[in-house]
């Protein structure tokens, strides 16, 4: 499990996020995050800025 923090561009400006992603590696966690935020908020990947990816738990 990974905790991912960052910002994404919305209609109102930049919004902060913190998500817990269940994945086997940082690369998979990042891919899953981009997919989730992109589909939920209709944001392109270039408008998602990841500040930190940290492993939490098992």
C-alpha positions, -999 to 999 in steps of 0.1 A, spaced: 0 0 0 13 35 -9 3 69 1 4 94 -27 3 132 -23 1 160 -48 -21 184 -67 -42 185 -98 -56 213 -119 -93 218 -116 -117 244 -130 -113 264 -97 -75 261 -97 -50 236 -82 -65 212 -57 -45 190 -32 -50 153 -28 -39 124 -7 -48 89 -17 -40 54 -4 -33 31 -33 -31 -6 -31 -2 -16 -54 29 -38 -55 53 -11 -66 56 27 -68 53 26 -106 20 7 -104 7 30 -76 15 60 -98 -3 45 -128 -34 36 -107 -35 71 -92 -33 88 -127 -62 65 -138 -84 72 -108 -79 110 -107 -82 112 -145 -115 93 -147 -131 109 -115 -121 145 -123 -116 144 -161 -81 157 -157 -52 149 -182 -21 133 -168 0 163 -175 -22 183 -151 -15 159 -122 16 168 -101 27 141 -76 48 155 -47 54 123 -27 49 86 -29 55 67 4 51 31 13 27 25 43 19 -8 59 22 -41 39 
